[in-house]
């Protein structure tokens, strides 16, 4: 049976129809209007368009920022703050006239890569998205681990481990707390760190290009970035010792990360060995929408 995955992003909403073998048979996207009721209608219209060609009543999974509170059923912790405290699942189910499965977008990313991506057949998969924000998901034996209170994997909002004096004096995260990993390892944070250190305002891509061209300031910025990301991933490894670490998001396209991260992680581990592979996502930006569809497993 074809299933529909929806990636409810900050700037766009994408829907894809997935065949049982994982092949994407159709993909549609529209801008996210960032107005709640209008965004729900966009999801409905995308699903309707796919069903007009692939059959009615298909199963729908949605990957979205934040998570659903087990207490209220409403969205919480979304960096798209206009979603917070909204009954998103109930409203989507009413708009689509069916049961909908919803998970955090980073959980969907990790699930996609665990099912048939870069971590296929691995038992314990830690998937980290480092793009305009930062989020992570944990999959064990093909199942998302959400935790008792449904917020497992909030890597972006744990504090940077072992900070030095300069790392403590930073503006707070959008969540209101100081020192969150997101404020150090997302793309905008990398660019801001370079601007702070060099006095030059460049995009993250431009900093990487300058680093590759031999610019010493850009090289120093990238060195700091690798060190900070390595410290954060070391804590994740100390907690769960995953079989595979998978990276997604715009920063994951920097090939040098995969050469350098193992050595940045290793010194901070409570272990005498570390051979865990760090891999780029197989499906890249498509992992979120694929993982949303995989919320309905084959039966």
Secondary structure, 3 states (H helix, E strand, C coil): CCEEEEEECCCEEEEEEECCCCCEEEEEEEECCCCHHHHHHHHHHHHHHHHHHHCCCCEEEEEECCEECCCCCCEECCCCHHHCCCCHHHHHHHHHCCCEEEEEHHHHHHHHHHHHCCCCCCCEEEEEEECCCEEEEEEECCEECCCCCCCCCCHHHCECCCCCHHHHCCCCCCCCCCCECHHHHCHHHHHHHHHHHHCCCCCHHHHHHHHHCCCHHHHHHHHHHHHHHHHHHHHHHHHHCCCEEEEECHHHHCCHHHHHHHHHHHCCCCCCCCCCEEEECCCHHHHHHHHHHCCCCCC
